[in-house]
Amino acid sequence: MASFKNSDPTLGYLTRKDTEVKLPRPTRVKNKTPAPIQITAEQILREARERQEAEIRPPKQKITDATELSEYRLRKRKEFEDLIRRIRWNTSVWVKYAQWEESQKDFNRARSVWERALEVDYKNHTLWLKYAEVEMKNKFINHARNVWDRAVTLLPRVDQLWYKYIHMEEMLGNVAGARQVFERWMSWMPDQQAWLSYIKFELRYNEIERARGIFERFVQCHPRVGAWIRYAKFEMKNGEVPKARDVYERAVEKLADDEEAEQLFVAFAEFEERCKETGRARCIYKFSLDHIPKGRAEDLYRKFLAFEKQYGDQEGIEDAIVGQRRFQYEDEARKNPLNYDNWFDYIRLEESVGNKDRIREVYERAIANVPPAEEKRYWQRYIYLWINYALYEELDAGDADRTRDVYRECLKLIPHHKFSFAKIWLLASQFEIRQLNLKAARQILGNAIGKAPKDKIFKKYIEIELQLGNIDRCRKLYEKYLECSPENCYAWSKYAELERSLCETERARALFEVAISQPTLDMPELLWKAYIDFEIAEGEFDRTRQLYERLLDRTKHLKVWISHAKFEASTMNEDDSVSAHEQKKQCIQRARRVFERAVNYFRTSAPELKEERAMLLDEWLKIEADFGELGDVSLVKSKLPKRLKKRRQIATEDGPAGFEEYIDYSFPEEAQTTNLKILEAAYKWKKQKLPSAED
């Protein structure tokens, strides 16, 4: 701020620092609570206008004679006309103009303004309302009737015009006129509120029959649940119980399939309950539950359960609970129709009730929900719906034809080119057997073998034919079985077992020979064991030894060596010239030779299999001990290893990951060999040192 000269010359000139203006600091509001007396903006403006000074206020014109009045009216009319000429479509200008003419008591001019305004926009019902209100206010009743009559004729869909017209006639005590206006209005079939207003009008004057007639027309014009319920409640209020029941019955006949039928049935049942007709109410509830879709009957089920708890016996309460659970299952089925567990629960519920038609309906609805993809994992749960359906028809319903149809449709539905279910084929065939229809059972199993050659089907078919004693059929089935799966050791062994049971030893042996010559087998050890057991059972010990040798040519597994040794230890030749003692000696010698060969194999050809070698020696020791005096335990003990606990590093992809403990075996032969190697290496080292010492 620039310095300035002080008025006092003795003070001289003030510096900039002395003349700086310090602005006041903003004050802090310490108390933020609302004031006890609140002042609005409207109040502030009104007080400002009231407290204006007299000289500031606009002057008020005082009209003293007729000339000034005519001039004033002329000027105002000119202003209004000019305003209308500029904004002809502005309704508020017309209203103000007409109201000003009314204030001047010039009603003819006011009517002229209203008529001109209606010519501009007769669809604006506000103009009609204000026009009629002006006529009524000034007690021009006939003029008002004329306005209302024209208004409702031109705008019959504006309910407010009708209401105002009727209200005016009723206030004037012209009940007949008001009724006539109502009749004109009802001919246009207005909404429900208009009909209800007409009914209330008649009830105000105790015209019950007229109100009943209006209700009849009302439910014909608006055939909805709410209208019928109002009609019935009207009759009930007037004590006409039979008429109210008749109204409900007519409503049920017409609206039983309506979306709001649940509300109608609930109201009907509650009406009968109030009339102490519990039997009728129960029948209504049951009828409605059978006809209304489950998805729209939630409130109905709840009401029925409460009704049964109040008036019913144990059986009725159980039926109501079943109905409520049925509704829950229906709701879940609507949300997720592929939830088969829900269908199973629903079916069990219906089976507990015992209604065959309803049970079959639920079964049909359940099996209609076929899995969307042709993958077996999606069908595994679904297929049990068919199985349960068939079992229900056979066991509970006792309908063999329906059971056969269920199995037939199920087998048609399954995509056998991708997967199949042996259980269905077997159940269908067993059902035909129970019906003593062996030909149909064979046909079903034959189709099963052609479409889905599964092990279970072959086994069951062979079992059935074997029980019937059809050996040739069994052989053909086994041949077909082996043709479909030549690697199946179970089929080979069972086929050979069948031939042996028929004393066809050579055929059984030939089957075993063909079986072991197959390039691939799923469980060859079982097949070889069955072959060896067969030869042992036939007493062909030499053939058995040859089989063991052939097996050892294929595999040197520990179990094969032990089995061979046990066979030799337990086999005694049927030679009467040799005593039993000598035969036992021969057995132990043959077993020892097998064990020695095995130990030699594990020591030389498979030295890394130390654990198997130790197990072999343990088994040898056990057999020597079982022979008692003939056995030589010391022969084996000298070869038993020492068990050593060692640690080794665990190797992973990311590097070493710690150490683990394991059991190692130290055999005496290996220890002696190790010592000899150490001595030999020391001797060589000494020989190398001697020449160097002489030098």
C-alpha positions in Angstrom: 0.0 0.0 0.0 1.4 3.4 -0.9 2.2 6.0 1.8 0.0 9.1 2.1 0.3 12.5 3.7 -1.3 12.9 7.1 -3.7 15.8 7.6 -1.6 16.8 10.6 1.6 18.5 9.2 3.5 18.0 12.3 3.4 14.2 11.9 5.2 14.4 8.6 4.8 11.6 6.1 3.9 8.0 7.2 5.9 5.1 5.9 4.4 2.0 4.2 4.9 -0.1 7.3 2.9 2.4 9.4 0.0 2.5 6.9 -0.5 -1.3 6.4 -4.1 -2.3 7.0 -4.5 -5.4 9.1 -7.5 -7.5 8.1 -9.6 -9.0 10.9 -9.0 -12.6 11.5 -11.9 -14.9 10.8 -13.7 -15.8 14.0 -14.1 -19.4 15.0 -17.6 -20.7 15.6 -17.4 -22.1 19.1 -21.0 -23.1 19.5 -22.4 -25.1 16.6 -25.7 -26.1 18.1 -28.9 -24.9 16.3 -30.4 -21.6 17.5 -33.5 -22.0 19.7 -35.5 -19.8 17.3 -35.3 -20.8 13.6 -35.8 -18.1 10.9 -36.7 -19.1 7.4 -35.9 -17.2 4.2 -39.6 -16.7 3.6 -39.9 -15.0 7.0 -36.9 -12.7 6.3 -38.4 -11.6 2.9 -41.8 -11.0 4.5 -40.4 -8.9 7.3 -38.4 -6.9 4.8 -41.4 -6.1 2.7 -43.6 -5.2 5.8 -40.9 -2.9 7.2 -40.4 -0.9 4.0 -40.7 2.8 4.3 -43.9 4.4 3.1 -42.1 6.5 0.5 -40.4 3.4 -1.0 -43.6 1.2 -1.3 -45.4 1.3 -4.7 -48.5 3.6 -4.5 -51.9 2.0 -4.2 -54.5 3.2 -6.8 -57.7 4.4 -5.3 -60.7 4.4 -7.6 -63.2 7.1 -6.7 -65.7 7.0 -9.6 -67.1 4.9 -12.4 -64.9 6.6 -15.0 -61.7 5.6 -13.3 -63.1 2.1 -12.8 -63.8 1.7 -16.5 -60.4 3.0 -17.3 -58.8 0.6 -14.9 -60.8 -2.3 -16.4 -59.9 -1.3 -19.9 -56.2 -1.1 -19.1 -56.2 -4.5 -17.4 -58.2 -6.1 -20.2 -55.8 -4.7 -22.7 -52.8 -6.0 -20.8 -54.4 -9.5 -20.6 -55.3 -9.5 -24.3 -51.8 -8.4 -25.3 -50.4 -11.1 -23.1 -52.7 -13.8 -24.6 -51.8 -12.6 -28.1 -48.1 -13.2 -27.3 -48.4 -16.5 -25.3 -51.7 -18.0 -26.4 -50.9 -21.6 -25.2 -50.0 -20.6 -21.7 -52.9 -21.9 -19.6 -52.1 -19.9 -16.5 -52.6 -16.6 -18.4 -56.1 -17.6 -19.4 -56.9 -18.7 -15.8 -55.7 -15.4 -14.4 -57.7 -13.5 -16.9 -60.9 -15.4 -16.2 -60.4 -15.1 -12.4 -59.8 -11.4 -12.7 -63.1 -11.0 -14.7 -64.7 -13.0 -11.9 -63.3 -10.7 -9.3 -64.9 -7.8 -11.2 -68.2 -9.7 -11.0 -68.5 -9.7 -14.8 -69.4 -13.4 -15.1 -70.4 -13.2 -18.7 -67.0 -11.9 -19.7 -65.4 -14.6 -17.4 -67.4 -17.3 -19.1 -66.3 -15.9 -22.4 -62.6 -16.1 -21.4 -63.1 -19.7 -20.2 -64.7 -20.7 -23.4 -61.9 -19.0 -25.4 -59.4 -20.9 -23.3 -61.2 -24.2 -24.0 -61.1 -23.5 -27.7 -57.3 -23.3 -27.4 -56.9 -26.5 -25.4 -60.0 -28.4 -24.5 -58.0 -31.5 -23.5 -56.6 -29.7 -20.5 -58.8 -31.0 -17.7 -57.5 -28.3 -15.3 -59.3 -25.7 -17.3 -62.6 -27.6 -16.9 -62.0 -28.1 -13.2 -61.4 -24.4 -12.6 -64.2 -23.3 -14.8 -66.7 -25.5 -13.0 -65.4 -24.5 -9.6 -66.0 -20.8 -10.5 -69.6 -21.6 -11.5 -70.2 -23.6 -8.3 -68.5 -21.0 -6.1 -70.8 -18.4 -7.4 -73.8 -20.7 -7.2 -74.5 -21.0 -10.9 -75.5 -24.7 -10.5 -77.0 -25.2 -14.0 -74.0 -23.5 -15.6 -71.8 -25.8 -13.5 -73.8 -28.9 -14.6 -73.4 -27.7 -18.2 -69.6 -27.5 -17.8 -69.3 -30.9 -16.1 -71.5 -32.5 -18.7 -69.4 -31.1 -21.5 -66.2 -32.1 -19.7 -67.1 -35.7 -19.1 -68.4 -36.0 -22.6 -65.1 -34.7 -24.2 -62.8 -36.3 -21.6 -64.5 -39.5 -20.3 -61.2 -41.1 -19.2 -60.3 -38.4 -16.7 -61.6 -39.8 -13.5 -61.3 -36.6 -11.6 -63.9 -34.9 -13.7 -66.4 -37.6 -12.9 -65.6 -37.6 -9.2 -66.1 -33.8 -9.0 -69.3 -33.9 -11.0 -70.7 -36.7 -8.7 -69.5 -34.9 -5.6 -71.4 -31.7 -6.7 -74.6 -33.5 -7.3 -74.3 -35.4 -4.0 -73.6 -32.2 -2.1 -76.7 -30.7 -3.6 -78.7 -33.7 -2.4 -79.5 -34.8 -6.0 -78.9 -38.5 -5.4 -80.7 -39.6 -8.5 -78.6 -37.2 -10.6 -75.4 -38.5 -9.0 -76.6 -42.1 -9.7 -77.2 -41.1 -13.3 -73.7 -39.7 -13.6 -72.3 -42.9 -12.2 -74.2 -44.9 -14.7 -72.9 -42.8 -17.5 -69.4 -43.3 -16.1 -69.8 -47.1 -15.8 -70.7 -47.4 -19.4 -67.1 -46.5 -20.2 -65.9 -49.5 -18.1 -63.5 -47.6 -15.9 -61.0 -49.1 -13.5 -61.8 -50.9 -10.2 -61.7 -47.8 -8.1 -64.5 -46.2 -10.0 -66.8 -49.2 -9.5 -65.9 -49.3 -5.8 -66.8 -45.7 -5.5 -70.2 -46.3 -7.0 -70.7 -49.2 -4.6 -69.7 -47.1 -1.6 -72.1 -44.4 -2.9 -75.0 -46.8 -2.9 -74.0 -48.2 0.5 -74.1 -44.7 2.0 -77.8 -44.6 1.2 -78.4 -48.2 2.3 -79.2 -49.4 -1.2 -77.9 -53.0 -0.7 -79.6 -54.5 -3.7 -78.3 -51.8 -6.0 -74.8 -52.4 -4.6 -75.2 -56.1 -5.2 -76.2 -55.4 -8.8 -73.2 -53.1 -9.2 -70.9 -55.9 -7.8 -72.3 -58.3 -10.4 -71.5 -55.9 -13.2 -68.1 -55.1 -11.6 -66.9 -58.7 -11.6 -68.1 -59.1 -15.2 -66.1 -56.0 -16.2 -63.1 -56.9 -14.1 -63.0 -60.7 -13.7 -60.1 -60.7 -11.3 -59.5 -62.5 -8.1 -59.5 -59.3 -6.1 -62.9 -58.2 -7.4 -64.5 -61.6 -6.6 -63.0 -61.5 -3.1 -64.4 -58.0 -2.5 -67.8 -59.2 -3.7 -67.8 -62.2 -1.3 -66.7 -60.0 1.6 -69.5 -57.6 0.9 -72.0 -60.5 1.1 -70.4 -61.8 4.2 -70.5 -58.4 5.8 -74.2 -58.2 5.2 -74.7 -61.6 6.7 -75.5 -63.4 3.5 -73.3 -66.5 4.0 -74.9 -68.7 1.2 -74.6 -65.9 -1.2 -71.0 -65.3 -0.2 -70.3 -69.0 -0.7 -72.0 -68.9 -4.1 -69.8 -66.0 -5.1 -66.6 -67.9 -4.1 -67.8 -71.0 -6.0 -68.5 -69.0 -9.2 -65.1 -67.4 -8.9 -63.4 -70.8 -8.6 -65.2 -72.0 -11.7 -63.9 -69.0 -13.7 -60.5 -68.4 -12.2 -59.2 -71.8 -11.1 -56.4 -71.6 -13.7 -55.6 -67.9 -13.1 -52.1 -66.8 -11.9 -53.7 -65.3 -8.7 -55.8 -68.4 -8.0 -53.8 -69.1 -4.8 -55.1 -65.9 -3.3 -58.7 -66.9 -4.2 -58.4 -70.4 -2.7 -56.9 -69.0 0.5 -59.7 -66.5 0.9 -62.3 -69.2 0.2 -60.8 -71.6 2.7 -60.5 -68.8 5.4 -64.2 -67.9 4.7 -65.3 -71.5 5.4 -63.0 -71.6 8.4 -64.8 -68.5 9.8 -68.1 -70.2 9.2 -66.9 -73.2 11.2 -67.0 -75.4 8.1 -63.6 -77.1 8.6 -64.5 -80.0 6.3 -65.2 -77.7 3.5 -62.1 -75.7 4.2 -60.0 -78.9 4.1 -61.5 -79.9 0.8 -60.8 -76.5 -0.7 -57.2 -76.6 0.4 -56.7 -80.1 -1.0 -58.4 -79.2 -4.3 -56.3 -76.1 -4.7 -53.0 -78.0 -3.9 -53.8 -80.5 -6.6 -54.6 -77.8 -9.3 -52.2 -75.0 -8.6 -48.6 -75.4 -9.8 -46.2 -76.0 -7.0 -44.2 -72.9 -7.8 -47.2 -70.6 -7.1 -48.5 -72.3 -4.0 -46.1 -71.3 -1.3 -48.5 -69.3 0.8 -51.2 -71.9 0.2 -49.0 -74.6 1.7 -48.2 -72.5 4.7 -51.9 -71.7 5.3 -52.9 -75.4 5.0 -50.2 -76.5 7.4 -51.4 -73.9 10.0 -55.0 -75.0 9.4 -54.2 -78.7 10.0 -52.3 -77.9 13.1 -55.3 -76.1 14.4 -58.2 -78.3 13.3 -56.7 -81.6 11.9 -55.7 -84.9 13.5 -52.4 -86.6 13.2 -53.0 -88.0 9.7 -54.1 -84.6 8.5 -51.0 -82.9 10.0 -48.8 -85.5 8.3 -50.5 -84.9 5.0 -49.9 -81.1 5.4 -46.3 -81.7 6.2 -45.9 -83.9 3.2 -47.5 -81.2 1.1 -45.0 -78.6 2.3 -42.1 -80.9 1.7 -43.5 -81.6 -1.8 -43.5 -77.9 -2.4 -39.9 -77.7 -1.4 -38.9 -80.5 -3.7 -40.8 -78.9 -6.6 -39.1 -75.6 -6.0 -35.7 -77.2 -6.1 -36.6 -79.2 -9.2 -37.7 -76.0 -10.9 -34.4 -74.3 -10.0 -32.1 -77.2 -10.9 -33.8 -80.1 -12.8 -30.5 -82.0 -13.1 -30.2 -82.4 -9.3 -30.9 -86.1 -9.2 -30.5 -86.4 -5.4 -33.5 -84.0 -5.1 -35.5 -86.3 -7.4 -34.6 -89.3 -5.3 -35.8 -87.6 -2.1 -39.0 -86.5 -3.9 -39.7 -90.0 -5.1 -39.1 -91.5 -1.7 -41.6 -89.0 -0.3 -44.2 -89.9 -2.8 -43.6 -93.6 -2.2 -44.2 -93.1 1.5 -47.6 -91.6 0.6 -48.4 -94.5 -1.7 -50.3 -92.7 -4.5 -49.3 -94.7 -7.6 -50.3 -92.1 -10.2 -48.3 -89.4 -8.4 -45.3 -91.7 -8.0 -45.3 -92.5 -11.7 -45.7 -88.9 -12.6 -42.6 -87.9 -10.5 -40.6 -90.8 -12.0 -41.5 -89.7 -15.5 -40.6 -86.1 -14.8 -37.3 -87.2 -13.3 -36.2 -89.5 -16.1 -37.1 -86.8 -18.6 -34.1 -84.8 -17.4 -31.5 -86.5 -19.5 -27.8 -85.5 -18.8 -26.7 -82.9 -21.4 -23.4 -84.6 -22.3 -22.7 -88.2 -23.4 -20.2 -88.9 -20.7 -20.6 -91.8 -18.3 -19.8 -89.7 -15.2 -22.9 -87.6 -15.8 -25.1 -90.7 -16.3 -23.9 -92.7 -13.3 -26.4 -91.1 -10.9 -29.1 -90.6 -13.5 -29.3 -94.3 -14.4 -30.4 -95.2 -10.9 -33.7 -93.3 -11.5 -34.5 -95.9 -14.2 -33.4 -98.7 -12.0 -35.6 -97.5 -9.1 -38.5 -96.9 -11.5 -38.3 -100.5 -12.9 -38.0 -102.0 -9.4 -41.0 -100.0 -8.2 -43.1 -101.2 -11.1 -42.1 -104.8 -10.5 -42.1 -105.0 -6.7 -44.5 -102.4 -5.5 -46.9 -101.8 -8.3 -46.7 -105.5 -9.6 -47.0 -104.4 -13.2 -44.8 -106.6 -15.3 -45.6 -105.0 -18.6 -44.7 -101.5 -17.3 -41.5 -102.9 -15.9 -40.6 -104.4 -19.3 -41.3 -101.1 -21.0 -39.1 -99.2 -18.5 -36.2 -101.5 -19.1 -36.7 -101.3 -22.9 -36.9 -97.5 -22.9 -33.8 -97.2 -20.7 -31.7 -99.5 -23.0 -32.8 -97.4 -26.0 -31.8 -94.2 -24.3 -28.3 -95.2 -23.3 -25.6 -94.3 -26.0 -24.0 -97.8 -26.2 -21.6 -96.6 -28.9 -19.8 -94.5 -26.2 -20.6 -96.3 -22.9 -23.0 -98.7 -21.4 -24.2 -100.0 -18.0 -23.9 -103.7 -17.4 -26.2 -103.4 -14.4 -29.2 -102.4 -16.6 -28.7 -105.4 -19.0 -28.4 -107.8 -16.1 -31.4 -106.4 -14.2 -33.5 -106.6 -17.4 -32.5 -110.3 -18.0 -33.0 -111.3 -14.4 -36.5 -109.8 -14.5 -37.3 -111.9 -17.6 -36.0 -115.0 -15.8 -38.3 -114.2 -12.8 -41.1 -114.0 -15.3 -40.1 -117.5 -16.6 -39.3 -116.0 -20.0 -35.9 -117.6 -20.6 -35.9 -116.8 -24.3 -36.3 -113.0 -23.7 -33.5 -113.1 -21.1 -31.1 -114.8 -23.5 -32.1 -112.3 -26.2 -31.3 -109.4 -23.8 -28.0 -110.8 -22.8 -27.1 -111.6 -26.4 -27.8 -108.0 -27.3 -25.7 -106.9 -24.4 -22.7 -108.9 -25.6 -23.2 -107.5 -29.1 -23.4 -103.8 -28.0 -21.5 -103.7 -24.7 -19.3 -106.8 -24.2 -18.5 -106.3 -20.5 -17.0 -108.8 -18.0 -20.0 -108.7 -15.7 -22.4 -109.6 -18.6 -20.3 -112.5 -19.7 -19.9 -113.8 -16.1 -23.6 -113.6 -15.4 -24.6 -115.1 -18.7 -22.2 -118.0 -18.2 -23.5 -118.5 -14.7 -27.1 -118.6 -15.8 -26.3 -121.2 -18.5 -24.2 -123.2 -16.2 -27.0 -123.4 -13.6 -29.2 -124.6 -16.5 -26.7 -127.2 -17.4 -26.1 -125.9 -21.0 -22.4 -126.8 -21.3 -22.2 -126.1 -25.0 -23.6 -122.6 -24.5 -21.1 -122.0 -21.8 -18.3 -123.0 -24.1 -19.6 -120.7 -26.8 -19.9 -117.9 -24.4 -16.3 -118.4 -23.1 -15.1 -118.5 -26.7 -16.9 -115.2 -27.4 -15.5 -113.8 -24.1 -12.0 -114.7 -25.0 -12.5 -113.4 -28.5 -13.5 -110.0 -27.1 -10.7 -109.9 -24.5 -7.9 -112.4 -25.1 -5.7 -110.9 -22.4 -8.3 -111.7 -19.7 -6.6 -114.2 -17.4 -9.7 -114.7 -15.4 -11.6 -115.9 -18.4 -8.9 -118.3 -19.4 -8.6 -119.8 -15.9 -12.4 -120.1 -15.5 -12.8 -121.7 -18.9 -10.1 -124.3 -18.0 -11.7 -124.8 -14.6 -15.0 -125.6 -16.4 -13.3 -128.2 -18.6 -11.6 -129.7 -15.6 -14.9 -129.9 -13.7 -16.2 -131.9 -16.7 -13.1 -134.2 -16.5 -11.8 -132.8 -19.8 -8.2 -132.7 -18.6 -6.6 -132.5 -22.0 -8.9 -129.7 -23.1 -8.1 -127.8 -19.8 -4.4 -128.3 -20.3 -4.7 -127.1 -23.9 -6.5 -124.0 -22.8 -3.8 -123.2 -20.3 -1.2 -123.7 -23.0 -3.0 -121.3 -25.3 -3.5 -118.8 -22.5 0.2 -118.6 -21.4 1.2 -118.3 -25.1 -0.8 -115.0 -25.4 1.5 -112.0 -26.1 -0.3 -109.8 -23.6 -2.0 -110.8 -20.3 -3.5 -108.6 -17.7 -2.6 -110.8 -14.7 -0.2 -113.5 -15.9 0.8 -114.5 -12.3 -2.7 -115.7 -11.6 -2.9 -117.7 -14.8 0.4 -119.4 -14.1 -0.6 -120.2 -10.6 -3.9 -121.6 -11.8 -2.0 -123.8 -14.4 0.4 -125.0 -11.7 -2.4 -125.7 -9.2 -4.2 -127.6 -12.0 -1.2 -129.8 -12.6 -0.6 -130.4 -8.9 -4.3 -131.3 -8.4 -3.9 -133.8 -11.3 -0.8 -135.3 -9.6 1.5 -134.4 -12.6 4.5 -133.4 -10.6 6.9 -133.6 -13.5 4.7 -131.4 -15.6 4.6 -129.0 -12.6 8.4 -128.9 -12.4 8.5 -128.2 -16.1 6.0 -125.4 -15.7 8.1 -123.9 -12.9 11.2 -124.0 -15.1 9.3 -122.4 -18.0 8.1 -119.7 -15.6 11.6 -119.1 -14.3 12.7 -118.7 -17.9 10.3 -115.8 -18.1 10.7 -114.2 -14.7 13.1 -114.7 -11.8 10.7 -113.1 -9.3 11.2 -113.9 -5.6 7.7 -115.4 -5.2 8.3 -117.8 -8.1 11.5 -119.2 -6.4 9.8 -119.5 -3.1 6.7 -121.2 -4.6 8.9 -123.6 -6.5 10.9 -124.5 -3.4 7.8 -125.0 -1.3 6.4 -127.3 -4.0 9.5 -129.4 -4.0 9.5 -129.5 -0.2 5.9 -130.7 0.0 5.8 -133.1 -2.9 6.4 -136.8 -2.3 6.5 -139.3 -5.2 4.0 -142.1 -5.0 6.7 -144.8 -5.0 6.1 -147.8 -2.7 9.7 -149.0 -3.1 11.0 -145.9 -1.3 10.3 -145.3 2.3 8.7 -142.2 3.6 11.9 -141.1 5.4 13.9 -141.4 2.2 11.2 -139.5 0.3 11.4 -136.6 2.8 15.1 -136.5 2.3 14.7 -136.3 -1.4 12.1 -133.5 -0.9 14.4 -131.4 1.2 17.3 -132.0 -1.2 15.2 -130.8 -4.1 14.1 -127.8 -2.2 17.7 -127.0 -1.2 18.7 -127.1 -4.8 16.0 -124.6 -5.7 17.0 -122.3 -2.9 20.7 -122.6 -3.8 19.9 -121.7 -7.4 17.9 -118.8 -6.3 20.6 -117.5 -3.9 23.2 -117.9 -6.6 21.0 -115.9 -9.0 20.5 -113.0 -6.6 24.2 -113.0 -5.6 25.6 -113.0 -9.2 22.9 -111.7 -11.5 21.0 -109.3 -9.3 23.3 -108.2 -6.5 21.3 -105.0 -6.0 18.2 -107.0 -4.8 19.6 -107.5 -1.3 16.3 -107.3 0.4 14.8 -110.1 -1.8 17.9 -112.2 -1.2 17.5 -111.7 2.6 13.8 -112.7 2.4 14.7 -115.8 0.4 17.1 -116.9 3.1 14.5 -116.3 5.8 12.1 -118.5 3.9 14.8 -121.2 3.4 15.6 -121.1 7.2 11.9 -121.5 8.0 11.6 -124.6 5.7 14.8 -126.2 7.2 13.3 -125.7 10.6 10.0 -127.3 9.6 11.8 -130.4 8.5 13.1 -130.9 12.0 15.9 -133.5 12.3 16.2 -133.8 8.5 16.7 -130.1 8.1 20.1 -128.3 8.5 19.5 -124.9 10.0 23.2 -124.2 10.3 23.5 -124.4 6.5 21.3 -121.3 6.2 22.5 -119.4 9.2 26.0 -119.1 7.9 24.5 -117.2 4.9 22.2 -114.9 6.8 23.1 -111.2 6.4 23.5 -108.5 9.0 21.0 -105.7 9.0 22.7 -102.3 9.1 21.0 -99.0 9.5 22.5 -96.3 7.2 21.8 -92.8 6.0 21.7 -91.5 2.5 21.1 -88.1 1.0 17.7 -87.3 -0.6 18.1 -85.9 -4.1 15.4 -83.7 -5.5 15.0 -81.5 -8.6 16.1 -78.4 -6.6 19.1 -80.2 -5.1 19.8 -82.2 -1.9 17.0 -82.1 0.6 18.3 -83.8 3.7 19.0 -87.4 4.7 16.9 -90.5 5.1 17.5 -93.8 7.0 17.4 -97.1 5.3 18.2 -100.8 6.0 21.2 -102.3 4.3 22.3 -106.0 4.3 25.8 -107.3 4.7 26.2 -110.9 3.6 29.1 -113.1 4.9 30.3 -114.0 1.3 30.5 -110.4 0.3 32.4 -109.5 3.5 35.0 -112.3 2.9 35.4 -111.2 -0.7 35.9 -107.6 0.4 38.6 -108.7 2.9 40.4 -110.8 0.3 40.3 -107.8 -2.1 41.8 -105.6 0.6 44.6 -108.1 1.3 45.4 -108.6 -2.4 45.6 -104.8 -2.9 47.9 -104.5 0.1 50.2 -107.3 -1.2 50.4 -105.5 -4.6 51.2 -102.3 -2.8 54.0 -104.0 -0.8 55.5 -105.6 -3.9 55.6 -102.1 -5.5 57.4 -100.7 -2.5 60.1 -103.4 -2.2 61.9 -102.6 -5.5 61.9 -98.9 -4.7 63.4 -99.7 -1.2 66.3 -101.7 -2.8 67.0 -98.9 -5.2 
